[in-house]
Amino acid sequence: MENNEKIKKHAAQILTDYLTKNKMRKTPERYSILEFIYGYKGPFDIETLHTLMIAEFSISKATLYNNIEILEDCGLVTRLQLGGNRTMYEKSLNSNLHYMICNTCGKIKKFSDPNIRRIIQNKHIWNFTTSHYTLALYGQCEQCKKREQE
C-alpha cells in the first residue's frame, strides 16, 4: 500500500475512534471531507474545500465548518490563523509543520528545518512530551518588504 494511502487509512481510523468515543455519528460526509483533505496538497481554506467537493458531493459550507472542528479536535487538521479573519487549514497527521506567513499578502511558505524539529522533539517542558507540533512564523515576505521600500 502506498504511503499516502496508509496515512489516509490511519486518519480514517483516528476519526472513527474519536467519533465512537464521543458518541457521534459516522457519516459518509465526514469521511469524504477527510478523504479530500488528505488528498489535497498544502494549506486550504473552506472556500477551496467547498469548491473541490461540490463537484462530486452535495455538501454545504456549514457542514464543512462543523466537521473541520471535529477534525481539529482529533488532531487530523491544523488551523492557521492569518491576518484579519482569514483562516487556512492543513492536514496534520504524521507531520511537524513549519510555516512562514506574510502578514501583508497572506502568502504561506512551508519549510523544514531538522534542527528546529530536533530541538522541539527533545525538549521536555513541564514533563510534557511532544508528539507533533505546528510552528508558524508571522512577518513580512521579501516581495512585500521590497514593495514597501519603493
Secondary structure, DSSP 8 states (H G I E B T S, - for coil): --HHHHHHHHHHHHHHHHHHHTT----HHHHHHHHHHHHS-S-B-HHHHHHHHHTTS---HHHHHHHHHHHHHTTSEEEEE-STT-EEEEE-TT--EEEEEETTT--EEE---HHHHHHHHH--BTTB--S--EEEEEE--HHHHHHHH-
